[in-house]
Amino acid sequence: MEIHRAMVDVQTLSLPRVRNRTYHVLGAAALAANKLRYALLGYRRPRDFSPAQIDRCVKYDFEVVDNWLAYLNTYLGNPPEINGKNILELGPGQDLGIGLILLAKGARKYNAIDAHDLLAQSSEKFYEALFRRLETDDLDKAVVDELRRELERTKSGQNDRLNYLWREDFDLSVLDGEGVDFVLSQAAFEHFDDVARTIKQLNQVIRPGAVFLAVIDLQTHTRWLRDLDPLNIYRYSDFYYRLCRYVSQPNRIRPVEYSEILADNGWENIKVQPLAVLDSDYLRKVQSYLNGRFSAEDGQMEYLTVVICATKK
Ligand SMILES: C[S@@+](CC[C@H](N)C(=O)[O-])C[C@H]1O[C@@H](n2cnc3c(N)ncnc32)[C@H](O)[C@@H]1O
């Protein structure tokens, strides 16, 4: 696996104290509590902040698109051509802001598929704020009005250029033959139940030469624990982790495994770029407390967040 290091800032996280035994107990309790909470309430909050924080949600979507374009620029060696392209986002979450921004940038079509229907979380006010921002970004009013109509069509079940689907089984075969040019994903792959199947199914959906980009958050997701102990989820045996299985539980798949799955399915020029890493001192202190499966050197346990890019043969 090749590590790509140009033009992307890498954050290094330093943590003051490591209390391995305490964190082990706390994390084990958190996994069990999550199992109970998700069984009772289901999957609800895809982000760290509320959908009611409208300006923050709008800013988030614009930043995700800007970051994707910057990563693609680094990966491709030139600015990506979005104009006229067919895009697929895997795991869009609570709103279609990213799709609308990509259509505003000239994409021919935006498809998105999710295993959970979370769109009801985003209000009219969110979309109005997003359209206002597009207008202030000097987008022609007629284009913004057309995007408003696309959104209305999608909401009434008549997908057109803004094609949103959700299916509990996350079966991508409904998109067979779409001819997708870019597969994009933000903080979602780490939740997928069957990454190998998802990547295999992409073969029926994409064009040769399609580009894949996924930002993957490899850390503990339980919010109060991740800042204390970002590698907490890797402490547990496979048996205990599976016992506590809950909907959207992080799958603990490491970058090298994503790369292997992509290579097995005909993707090449696979590059893994860390976006956030742990400092080596902290890693040294926790490494021997992790599940042995995560101690191998190619586990690259210092990687907390990565972007993986690849190109289809
Ligand atoms: C952390 S959210 C990220 C959403 C969005 N990309 C964002 O950045 O706000 C994770 C996404 O993965 C989806 N997801 C969770 N479990 C999944 C699964 N087993 N299969 C497919 N998607 C899943 C969620 O519905 C959600 O859209």
Ligand as a Chemical Component Dictionary entry (heavy atoms), coordinates in Angstrom:
data_LIG
# 
_chem_comp.id                   LIG 
_chem_comp.type                 NON-POLYMER 
_chem_comp.pdbx_formal_charge   0 
_chem_comp.three_letter_code    LIG 
# 
loop_
_chem_comp_atom.comp_id 
_chem_comp_atom.atom_id 
_chem_comp_atom.alt_atom_id 
_chem_comp_atom.type_symbol 
_chem_comp_atom.charge 
_chem_comp_atom.model_Cartn_x 
_chem_comp_atom.model_Cartn_y 
_chem_comp_atom.model_Cartn_z 
_chem_comp_atom.pdbx_ordinal 
LIG C1  C1  C 0  -21.455 9.339  10.505 1  
LIG S1  S1  S 1  -22.724 9.242  9.330  2  
LIG C2  C2  C 0  -22.055 10.223 8.028  3  
LIG C3  C3  C 0  -23.123 10.798 7.159  4  
LIG C4  C4  C 0  -22.650 11.861 6.184  5  
LIG N1  N1  N 0  -21.778 11.315 5.194  6  
LIG C5  C5  C 0  -21.994 12.979 6.942  7  
LIG O1  O1  O 0  -20.789 13.187 6.749  8  
LIG O2  O2  O -1 -22.696 13.629 7.714  9  
LIG C6  C6  C 0  -22.651 7.587  8.762  10 
LIG C7  C7  C 0  -23.508 7.240  7.569  11 
LIG O3  O3  O 0  -23.386 5.832  7.328  12 
LIG C8  C8  C 0  -24.695 5.282  7.201  13 
LIG N2  N2  N 0  -24.680 3.910  7.714  14 
LIG C9  C9  C 0  -24.633 3.507  8.984  15 
LIG N3  N3  N 0  -24.629 2.167  9.050  16 
LIG C10 C10 C 0  -24.654 1.722  7.792  17 
LIG C11 C11 C 0  -24.657 0.432  7.203  18 
LIG N4  N4  N 0  -24.611 -0.657 7.946  19 
LIG N5  N5  N 0  -24.696 0.335  5.860  20 
LIG C12 C12 C 0  -24.735 1.453  5.103  21 
LIG N6  N6  N 0  -24.730 2.712  5.618  22 
LIG C13 C13 C 0  -24.696 2.832  6.937  23 
LIG C14 C14 C 0  -25.575 6.170  8.036  24 
LIG O4  O4  O 0  -26.923 6.069  7.675  25 
LIG C15 C15 C 0  -24.975 7.522  7.749  26 
LIG O5  O5  O 0  -25.462 8.040  6.555  27 
# 
loop_
_chem_comp_bond.comp_id 
_chem_comp_bond.atom_id_1 
_chem_comp_bond.atom_id_2 
_chem_comp_bond.value_order 
_chem_comp_bond.pdbx_ordinal 
LIG C1  S1  SING 1  
LIG S1  C2  SING 2  
LIG S1  C6  SING 3  
LIG C2  C3  SING 4  
LIG C3  C4  SING 5  
LIG C4  N1  SING 6  
LIG C4  C5  SING 7  
LIG C5  O1  DOUB 8  
LIG C5  O2  SING 9  
LIG C6  C7  SING 10 
LIG C7  O3  SING 11 
LIG C7  C15 SING 12 
LIG O3  C8  SING 13 
LIG C8  N2  SING 14 
LIG C8  C14 SING 15 
LIG N2  C9  SING 16 
LIG N2  C13 SING 17 
LIG C9  N3  DOUB 18 
LIG N3  C10 SING 19 
LIG C10 C11 SING 20 
LIG C10 C13 DOUB 21 
LIG C11 N4  SING 22 
LIG C11 N5  DOUB 23 
LIG N5  C12 SING 24 
LIG C12 N6  DOUB 25 
LIG N6  C13 SING 26 
LIG C14 O4  SING 27 
LIG C14 C15 SING 28 
LIG C15 O5  SING 29 
# 
